[in-house]
């Protein structure tokens, strides 16, 4: 399996990683989908924008998103 860490990917690769991972998770494209909005996560492309921009790893974003849900 290829690394998805920021240091090992380009911005274009990160966009593709997010798009493919999300499509695999729920089985539909994100465009016009409000599934994540309904869960309180906001628009999914914005949720993962810090990863795409190289600011935060996916694991950090997932942890921040999940933190309020875990007790």
PDB file as gemmi writes it, atoms N, CA and C in Angstrom:
CRYST1    1.000    1.000    1.000  90.00  90.00  90.00 P 1                      
ATOM      1  N   UNK A   1       0.853  -1.184   0.000  1.00  0.00           N  
ATOM      2  CA  UNK A   1       0.000   0.000   0.000  1.00  0.00           C  
ATOM      3  C   UNK A   1       0.897   1.245   0.000  1.00  0.00           C  
ATOM      4  N   UNK A   2       0.538   2.196  -0.804  1.00  0.00           N  
ATOM      5  CA  UNK A   2       1.302   3.428  -0.936  1.00  0.00           C  
ATOM      6  C   UNK A   2       0.976   4.379   0.218  1.00  0.00           C  
ATOM      7  N   UNK A   3       1.959   5.130   0.653  1.00  0.00           N  
ATOM      8  CA  UNK A   3       1.784   6.088   1.735  1.00  0.00           C  
ATOM      9  C   UNK A   3       0.839   7.214   1.314  1.00  0.00           C  
ATOM     10  N   UNK A   4      -0.022   7.622   2.253  1.00  0.00           N  
ATOM     11  CA  UNK A   4      -0.913   8.766   2.006  1.00  0.00           C  
ATOM     12  C   UNK A   4      -0.499   9.974   2.843  1.00  0.00           C  
ATOM     13  N   UNK A   5       0.660   9.894   3.466  1.00  0.00           N  
ATOM     14  CA  UNK A   5       1.149  11.012   4.264  1.00  0.00           C  
ATOM     15  C   UNK A   5       1.408  12.223   3.380  1.00  0.00           C  
ATOM     16  N   UNK A   6       1.240  13.391   3.944  1.00  0.00           N  
ATOM     17  CA  UNK A   6       1.442  14.635   3.211  1.00  0.00           C  
ATOM     18  C   UNK A   6       2.831  14.680   2.586  1.00  0.00           C  
ATOM     19  N   UNK A   7       3.834  14.267   3.333  1.00  0.00           N  
ATOM     20  CA  UNK A   7       5.210  14.350   2.833  1.00  0.00           C  
ATOM     21  C   UNK A   7       5.458  13.445   1.623  1.00  0.00           C  
ATOM     22  N   UNK A   8       4.579  12.462   1.424  1.00  0.00           N  
ATOM     23  CA  UNK A   8       4.759  11.499   0.344  1.00  0.00           C  
ATOM     24  C   UNK A   8       3.813  11.714  -0.836  1.00  0.00           C  
ATOM     25  N   UNK A   9       3.018  12.788  -0.800  1.00  0.00           N  
ATOM     26  CA  UNK A   9       2.011  13.009  -1.835  1.00  0.00           C  
ATOM     27  C   UNK A   9       2.017  14.446  -2.334  1.00  0.00           C  
ATOM     28  N   UNK A  10       1.481  14.621  -3.528  1.00  0.00           N  
ATOM     29  CA  UNK A  10       1.265  15.964  -4.064  1.00  0.00           C  
ATOM     30  C   UNK A  10      -0.162  16.382  -3.740  1.00  0.00           C  
ATOM     31  N   UNK A  11      -0.458  17.640  -3.919  1.00  0.00           N  
ATOM     32  CA  UNK A  11      -1.815  18.129  -3.682  1.00  0.00           C  
ATOM     33  C   UNK A  11      -2.813  17.383  -4.564  1.00  0.00           C  
ATOM     34  N   UNK A  12      -2.468  17.166  -5.824  1.00  0.00           N  
ATOM     35  CA  UNK A  12      -3.361  16.466  -6.741  1.00  0.00           C  
ATOM     36  C   UNK A  12      -3.592  15.028  -6.283  1.00  0.00           C  
ATOM     37  N   UNK A  13      -2.553  14.385  -5.793  1.00  0.00           N  
ATOM     38  CA  UNK A  13      -2.709  13.021  -5.281  1.00  0.00           C  
ATOM     39  C   UNK A  13      -3.609  13.001  -4.047  1.00  0.00           C  
ATOM     40  N   UNK A  14      -3.455  13.993  -3.171  1.00  0.00           N  
ATOM     41  CA  UNK A  14      -4.293  14.057  -1.970  1.00  0.00           C  
ATOM     42  C   UNK A  14      -5.761  14.274  -2.326  1.00  0.00           C  
ATOM     43  N   UNK A  15      -6.028  15.115  -3.323  1.00  0.00           N  
ATOM     44  CA  UNK A  15      -7.408  15.309  -3.774  1.00  0.00           C  
ATOM     45  C   UNK A  15      -7.990  13.977  -4.262  1.00  0.00           C  
ATOM     46  N   UNK A  16      -7.217  13.231  -5.018  1.00  0.00           N  
ATOM     47  CA  UNK A  16      -7.664  11.941  -5.540  1.00  0.00           C  
ATOM     48  C   UNK A  16      -7.872  10.937  -4.400  1.00  0.00           C  
ATOM     49  N   UNK A  17      -6.966  10.925  -3.440  1.00  0.00           N  
ATOM     50  CA  UNK A  17      -7.081  10.021  -2.286  1.00  0.00           C  
ATOM     51  C   UNK A  17      -8.383  10.274  -1.544  1.00  0.00           C  
ATOM     52  N   UNK A  18      -8.688  11.539  -1.267  1.00  0.00           N  
ATOM     53  CA  UNK A  18      -9.912  11.891  -0.539  1.00  0.00           C  
ATOM     54  C   UNK A  18     -11.134  11.508  -1.356  1.00  0.00           C  
ATOM     55  N   UNK A  19     -11.143  11.859  -2.616  1.00  0.00           N  
ATOM     56  CA  UNK A  19     -12.287  11.566  -3.483  1.00  0.00           C  
ATOM     57  C   UNK A  19     -12.543  10.055  -3.555  1.00  0.00           C  
ATOM     58  N   UNK A  20     -11.496   9.268  -3.770  1.00  0.00           N  
ATOM     59  CA  UNK A  20     -11.656   7.821  -3.882  1.00  0.00           C  
ATOM     60  C   UNK A  20     -12.060   7.187  -2.550  1.00  0.00           C  
ATOM     61  N   UNK A  21     -11.502   7.665  -1.461  1.00  0.00           N  
ATOM     62  CA  UNK A  21     -11.838   7.109  -0.146  1.00  0.00           C  
ATOM     63  C   UNK A  21     -13.292   7.391   0.209  1.00  0.00           C  
ATOM     64  N   UNK A  22     -13.756   8.575  -0.092  1.00  0.00           N  
ATOM     65  CA  UNK A  22     -15.132   8.934   0.243  1.00  0.00           C  
ATOM     66  C   UNK A  22     -16.119   8.184  -0.625  1.00  0.00           C  
ATOM     67  N   UNK A  23     -15.797   8.014  -1.885  1.00  0.00           N  
ATOM     68  CA  UNK A  23     -16.677   7.259  -2.780  1.00  0.00           C  
ATOM     69  C   UNK A  23     -16.781   5.823  -2.298  1.00  0.00           C  
ATOM     70  N   UNK A  24     -15.690   5.262  -1.826  1.00  0.00           N  
ATOM     71  CA  UNK A  24     -15.692   3.897  -1.330  1.00  0.00           C  
ATOM     72  C   UNK A  24     -16.434   3.746  -0.015  1.00  0.00           C  
ATOM     73  N   UNK A  25     -16.506   4.808   0.770  1.00  0.00           N  
ATOM     74  CA  UNK A  25     -17.151   4.740   2.082  1.00  0.00           C  
ATOM     75  C   UNK A  25     -18.662   4.644   1.996  1.00  0.00           C  
ATOM     76  N   UNK A  26     -19.247   5.476   1.176  1.00  0.00           N  
ATOM     77  CA  UNK A  26     -20.714   5.492   1.146  1.00  0.00           C  
ATOM     78  C   UNK A  26     -21.280   5.039  -0.193  1.00  0.00           C  
ATOM     79  N   UNK A  27     -20.427   4.897  -1.195  1.00  0.00           N  
ATOM     80  CA  UNK A  27     -20.885   4.384  -2.481  1.00  0.00           C  
ATOM     81  C   UNK A  27     -21.480   5.405  -3.424  1.00  0.00           C  
ATOM     82  N   UNK A  28     -21.345   6.680  -3.108  1.00  0.00           N  
ATOM     83  CA  UNK A  28     -21.857   7.693  -4.023  1.00  0.00           C  
ATOM     84  C   UNK A  28     -20.912   8.875  -4.063  1.00  0.00           C  
ATOM     85  N   UNK A  29     -21.014   9.648  -5.119  1.00  0.00           N  
ATOM     86  CA  UNK A  29     -20.201  10.856  -5.237  1.00  0.00           C  
ATOM     87  C   UNK A  29     -20.678  11.879  -4.211  1.00  0.00           C  
ATOM     88  N   UNK A  30     -19.793  12.741  -3.800  1.00  0.00           N  
ATOM     89  CA  UNK A  30     -20.125  13.735  -2.778  1.00  0.00           C  
ATOM     90  C   UNK A  30     -20.923  14.919  -3.331  1.00  0.00           C  
ATOM     91  N   UNK A  31     -20.797  15.182  -4.619  1.00  0.00           N  
ATOM     92  CA  UNK A  31     -21.486  16.323  -5.185  1.00  0.00           C  
ATOM     93  C   UNK A  31     -22.989  16.176  -4.978  1.00  0.00           C  
ATOM     94  N   UNK A  32     -23.598  17.184  -4.435  1.00  0.00           N  
ATOM     95  CA  UNK A  32     -25.029  17.254  -4.144  1.00  0.00           C  
ATOM     96  C   UNK A  32     -25.466  16.307  -3.027  1.00  0.00           C  
ATOM     97  N   UNK A  33     -24.518  15.737  -2.312  1.00  0.00           N  
ATOM     98  CA  UNK A  33     -24.843  14.854  -1.193  1.00  0.00           C  
ATOM     99  C   UNK A  33     -24.766  15.679   0.089  1.00  0.00           C  
ATOM    100  N   UNK A  34     -25.716  15.514   0.968  1.00  0.00           N  
ATOM    101  CA  UNK A  34     -25.671  16.251   2.230  1.00  0.00           C  
ATOM    102  C   UNK A  34     -25.498  15.302   3.408  1.00  0.00           C  
ATOM    103  N   UNK A  35     -25.049  14.091   3.162  1.00  0.00           N  
ATOM    104  CA  UNK A  35     -24.899  13.097   4.210  1.00  0.00           C  
ATOM    105  C   UNK A  35     -24.026  13.564   5.345  1.00  0.00           C  
ATOM    106  N   UNK A  36     -22.881  14.127   5.045  1.00  0.00           N  
ATOM    107  CA  UNK A  36     -21.978  14.583   6.093  1.00  0.00           C  
ATOM    108  C   UNK A  36     -22.501  15.844   6.773  1.00  0.00           C  
ATOM    109  N   UNK A  37     -23.205  16.690   6.016  1.00  0.00           N  
ATOM    110  CA  UNK A  37     -23.840  17.863   6.620  1.00  0.00           C  
ATOM    111  C   UNK A  37     -24.820  17.412   7.694  1.00  0.00           C  
ATOM    112  N   UNK A  38     -25.572  16.357   7.386  1.00  0.00           N  
ATOM    113  CA  UNK A  38     -26.568  15.847   8.331  1.00  0.00           C  
ATOM    114  C   UNK A  38     -25.929  15.277   9.591  1.00  0.00           C  
ATOM    115  N   UNK A  39     -24.683  14.829   9.489  1.00  0.00           N  
ATOM    116  CA  UNK A  39     -23.966  14.297  10.649  1.00  0.00           C  
ATOM    117  C   UNK A  39     -23.231  15.386  11.419  1.00  0.00           C  
ATOM    118  N   UNK A  40     -23.314  16.618  10.953  1.00  0.00           N  
ATOM    119  CA  UNK A  40     -22.672  17.726  11.643  1.00  0.00           C  
ATOM    120  C   UNK A  40     -21.245  17.982  11.211  1.00  0.00           C  
ATOM    121  N   UNK A  41     -20.806  17.315  10.168  1.00  0.00           N  
ATOM    122  CA  UNK A  41     -19.423  17.455   9.720  1.00  0.00           C  
ATOM    123  C   UNK A  41     -19.194  18.547   8.710  1.00  0.00           C  
ATOM    124  N   UNK A  42     -20.245  19.102   8.183  1.00  0.00           N  
ATOM    125  CA  UNK A  42     -20.093  20.106   7.149  1.00  0.00           C  
ATOM    126  C   UNK A  42     -19.828  19.444   5.813  1.00  0.00           C  
ATOM    127  N   UNK A  43     -19.604  20.252   4.807  1.00  0.00           N  
ATOM    128  CA  UNK A  43     -19.332  19.704   3.483  1.00  0.00           C  
ATOM    129  C   UNK A  43     -18.032  18.918   3.536  1.00  0.00           C  
ATOM    130  N   UNK A  44     -18.057  17.712   3.023  1.00  0.00           N  
ATOM    131  CA  UNK A  44     -16.944  16.791   3.170  1.00  0.00           C  
ATOM    132  C   UNK A  44     -15.665  17.304   2.519  1.00  0.00           C  
ATOM    133  N   UNK A  45     -15.775  17.977   1.389  1.00  0.00           N  
ATOM    134  CA  UNK A  45     -14.555  18.489   0.765  1.00  0.00           C  
ATOM    135  C   UNK A  45     -13.907  19.549   1.643  1.00  0.00           C  
ATOM    136  N   UNK A  46     -14.693  20.253   2.431  1.00  0.00           N  
ATOM    137  CA  UNK A  46     -14.140  21.244   3.351  1.00  0.00           C  
ATOM    138  C   UNK A  46     -13.578  20.583   4.601  1.00  0.00           C  
ATOM    139  N   UNK A  47     -14.176  19.495   5.025  1.00  0.00           N  
ATOM    140  CA  UNK A  47     -13.670  18.765   6.182  1.00  0.00           C  
ATOM    141  C   UNK A  47     -12.236  18.291   5.928  1.00  0.00           C  
ATOM    142  N   UNK A  48     -11.963  17.822   4.724  1.00  0.00           N  
ATOM    143  CA  UNK A  48     -10.633  17.307   4.388  1.00  0.00           C  
ATOM    144  C   UNK A  48      -9.748  18.317   3.664  1.00  0.00           C  
ATOM    145  N   UNK A  49     -10.195  19.544   3.555  1.00  0.00           N  
ATOM    146  CA  UNK A  49      -9.404  20.599   2.903  1.00  0.00           C  
ATOM    147  C   UNK A  49      -8.019  20.767   3.543  1.00  0.00           C  
ATOM    148  N   UNK A  50      -7.881  20.740   4.877  1.00  0.00           N  
ATOM    149  CA  UNK A  50      -6.543  20.880   5.468  1.00  0.00           C  
ATOM    150  C   UNK A  50      -5.579  19.777   5.026  1.00  0.00           C  
ATOM    151  N   UNK A  51      -6.082  18.568   4.790  1.00  0.00           N  
ATOM    152  CA  UNK A  51      -5.227  17.493   4.281  1.00  0.00           C  
ATOM    153  C   UNK A  51      -4.830  17.788   2.837  1.00  0.00           C  
ATOM    154  N   UNK A  52      -5.809  18.126   2.032  1.00  0.00           N  
ATOM    155  CA  UNK A  52      -5.534  18.418   0.623  1.00  0.00           C  
ATOM    156  C   UNK A  52      -4.525  19.547   0.503  1.00  0.00           C  
ATOM    157  N   UNK A  53      -4.630  20.551   1.358  1.00  0.00           N  
ATOM    158  CA  UNK A  53      -3.715  21.696   1.326  1.00  0.00           C  
ATOM    159  C   UNK A  53      -2.372  21.406   1.998  1.00  0.00           C  
ATOM    160  N   UNK A  54      -2.239  20.230   2.612  1.00  0.00           N  
ATOM    161  CA  UNK A  54      -0.971  19.862   3.236  1.00  0.00           C  
ATOM    162  C   UNK A  54      -0.776  20.387   4.640  1.00  0.00           C  
ATOM    163  N   UNK A  55      -1.857  20.699   5.333  1.00  0.00           N  
ATOM    164  CA  UNK A  55      -1.770  21.277   6.669  1.00  0.00           C  
ATOM    165  C   UNK A  55      -1.958  20.269   7.798  1.00  0.00           C  
ATOM    166  N   UNK A  56      -2.786  19.248   7.565  1.00  0.00           N  
ATOM    167  CA  UNK A  56      -3.063  18.230   8.586  1.00  0.00           C  
ATOM    168  C   UNK A  56      -3.168  16.872   7.909  1.00  0.00           C  
ATOM    169  N   UNK A  57      -2.708  15.853   8.611  1.00  0.00           N  
ATOM    170  CA  UNK A  57      -2.845  14.492   8.102  1.00  0.00           C  
ATOM    171  C   UNK A  57      -4.302  14.040   8.244  1.00  0.00           C  
ATOM    172  N   UNK A  58      -4.690  13.074   7.439  1.00  0.00           N  
ATOM    173  CA  UNK A  58      -6.045  12.534   7.505  1.00  0.00           C  
ATOM    174  C   UNK A  58      -6.355  12.035   8.915  1.00  0.00           C  
ATOM    175  N   UNK A  59      -5.402  11.368   9.522  1.00  0.00           N  
ATOM    176  CA  UNK A  59      -5.633  10.821  10.869  1.00  0.00           C  
ATOM    177  C   UNK A  59      -5.948  11.921  11.879  1.00  0.00           C  
ATOM    178  N   UNK A  60      -5.314  13.078  11.746  1.00  0.00           N  
ATOM    179  CA  UNK A  60      -5.585  14.201  12.650  1.00  0.00           C  
ATOM    180  C   UNK A  60      -7.006  14.725  12.454  1.00  0.00           C  
ATOM    181  N   UNK A  61      -7.403  14.848  11.212  1.00  0.00           N  
ATOM    182  CA  UNK A  61      -8.752  15.346  10.906  1.00  0.00           C  
ATOM    183  C   UNK A  61      -9.800  14.371  11.422  1.00  0.00           C  
ATOM    184  N   UNK A  62      -9.582  13.085  11.171  1.00  0.00           N  
ATOM    185  CA  UNK A  62     -10.540  12.075  11.645  1.00  0.00           C  
ATOM    186  C   UNK A  62     -10.643  12.082  13.164  1.00  0.00           C  
ATOM    187  N   UNK A  63      -9.520  12.235  13.833  1.00  0.00           N  
ATOM    188  CA  UNK A  63      -9.518  12.266  15.297  1.00  0.00           C  
ATOM    189  C   UNK A  63     -10.292  13.474  15.825  1.00  0.00           C  
ATOM    190  N   UNK A  64     -10.085  14.635  15.221  1.00  0.00           N  
ATOM    191  CA  UNK A  64     -10.799  15.842  15.632  1.00  0.00           C  
ATOM    192  C   UNK A  64     -12.300  15.706  15.393  1.00  0.00           C  
ATOM    193  N   UNK A  65     -12.669  15.104  14.287  1.00  0.00           N  
ATOM    194  CA  UNK A  65     -14.078  14.921  13.944  1.00  0.00           C  
ATOM    195  C   UNK A  65     -14.754  13.962  14.921  1.00  0.00           C  
ATOM    196  N   UNK A  66     -14.036  12.906  15.287  1.00  0.00           N  
ATOM    197  CA  UNK A  66     -14.576  11.852  16.134  1.00  0.00           C  
ATOM    198  C   UNK A  66     -14.572  12.220  17.621  1.00  0.00           C  
ATOM    199  N   UNK A  67     -13.695  13.100  18.048  1.00  0.00           N  
ATOM    200  CA  UNK A  67     -13.508  13.412  19.472  1.00  0.00           C  
ATOM    201  C   UNK A  67     -14.811  13.749  20.207  1.00  0.00           C  
ATOM    202  N   UNK A  68     -15.671  14.609  19.690  1.00  0.00           N  
ATOM    203  CA  UNK A  68     -16.900  14.921  20.417  1.00  0.00           C  
ATOM    204  C   UNK A  68     -17.870  13.737  20.512  1.00  0.00           C  
ATOM    205  N   UNK A  69     -17.690  12.752  19.639  1.00  0.00           N  
ATOM    206  CA  UNK A  69     -18.603  11.616  19.594  1.00  0.00           C  
ATOM    207  C   UNK A  69     -18.195  10.501  20.532  1.00  0.00           C  
ATOM    208  N   UNK A  70     -16.917  10.495  20.937  1.00  0.00           N  
ATOM    209  CA  UNK A  70     -16.389   9.430  21.788  1.00  0.00           C  
ATOM    210  C   UNK A  70     -16.371   9.913  23.231  1.00  0.00           C  
ATOM    211  N   UNK A  71     -16.885   9.092  24.127  1.00  0.00           N  
ATOM    212  CA  UNK A  71     -16.916   9.476  25.536  1.00  0.00           C  
ATOM    213  C   UNK A  71     -16.061   8.563  26.352  1.00  0.00           C  
TER     214      UNK A  71                                                      
END                                                                             
